[in-house]
């Protein structure tokens, strides 16, 4: 687990982006970011978990058991 601040998250994830999102944009969308959690009053993002989820999304792997079971039932129907 590598918890980072929102500012560090932006610097790491959007390092090659010419127009990265602002801290306020990330705060508004914090509930959509995998690995985001409250650390007292501050928001932190578990960078290891975030990168793991993004890697799985890129490879097209399911994120939840519900999604995996849906895909399995769909595959069974298509056979």
C-alpha positions in Angstrom: 0.0 0.0 0.0 1.4 3.4 -1.1 -1.0 6.1 0.0 -0.4 9.4 -1.7 -2.1 12.8 -1.5 -4.2 14.1 -4.3 -1.4 16.5 -5.4 1.1 13.6 -5.6 -1.5 11.4 -7.4 -1.8 14.1 -10.1 2.0 14.5 -10.4 2.5 10.7 -10.7 -0.5 9.6 -12.9 -0.7 12.7 -15.1 3.1 13.3 -15.4 3.1 13.2 -19.2 -0.2 15.0 -19.6 0.0 18.6 -20.9 -3.2 19.6 -19.2 -3.7 17.5 -16.0 -6.9 17.8 -14.0 -6.9 20.2 -11.1 -7.0 19.1 -7.5 -10.6 20.3 -7.2 -11.6 18.1 -10.2 -10.0 15.1 -8.5 -11.8 15.9 -5.2 -15.2 16.1 -7.0 -14.6 12.7 -8.6 -12.8 11.1 -5.7 -15.5 8.4 -5.2 -14.8 7.2 -8.8 -11.1 6.7 -8.2 -10.1 3.1 -7.2 -8.1 3.1 -4.0 -9.4 6.5 -2.6 -10.0 6.6 1.1 -10.2 9.0 4.0 -7.2 9.4 6.2 -8.6 11.4 9.0 -9.9 14.6 7.3 -7.7 14.2 4.2 -8.3 12.1 1.1 -5.5 9.7 0.1 -5.3 7.3 -2.8 -3.6 3.9 -2.6 -1.4 4.1 -5.6 -0.6 0.4 -5.7 -4.3 -0.5 -5.8 -5.1 2.2 -8.3 -2.4 1.0 -10.7 -3.6 -2.7 -10.3 -7.2 -1.8 -11.1 -6.1 0.3 -14.1 -3.9 -2.5 -15.4 -6.8 -4.9 -15.2 -9.1 -2.5 -17.0 -6.6 -2.1 -19.8 -6.4 -5.9 -20.2 -10.2 -6.1 -20.1 -10.4 -8.2 -16.8 -13.5 -7.9 -14.6 -13.2 -5.7 -11.6 -15.8 -7.5 -9.3 -17.1 -10.9 -8.7 -20.5 -9.7 -9.9 -19.0 -8.6 -13.2 -17.0 -11.8 -13.6 -20.2 -13.9 -13.0 -22.1 -11.9 -15.5 -19.4 -12.4 -18.1 -19.3 -16.1 -17.4 -23.1 -16.5 -17.7 -22.9 -14.5 -21.0 -20.2 -16.8 -22.3 -22.3 -19.8 -21.3 -25.3 -18.4 -23.2 -23.2 -17.8 -26.3 -21.9 -21.4 -26.5 
